[in-house]
Amino acid sequence: MLHYAVVFFVIALIAALFGFGGIAASAVGIAKILFVVFAVLAIASFLFGLISKN
């Protein structure tokens, strides 16, 4: 999931470089959402790992 967030961020940078503002904004929005989902799942996985060890 983090890989896809980075991919969309790179797409946004390239689109912004060539002047496609709408596409860049959309790609940044998708990258933000994917990063937040990744962070939530990573924290949940960490917490469930701690719980299952005890």
C-alpha positions, 0 to 999 in steps of 0.5 A, a space after each residue: 500500500 505504501 508503494 502505491 502511495 509513493 507511485 501516485 505521489 511521483 505521478 503527481 510530481 510529474 503531472 505538476 511538472 508538465 502543468 497538468 494541475 487537475 491530474 496532479 491534485 487528484 494524484 496527490 489526494 489519492 496518495 494521501 488517502 493511501 498513506 493514511 490507510 497504510 498508517 492505520 493498518 500498520 498501527 493496527 497490525 503492530 497493536 494486534 501483534 503485541 496483544 497476540 504475544 501476551 
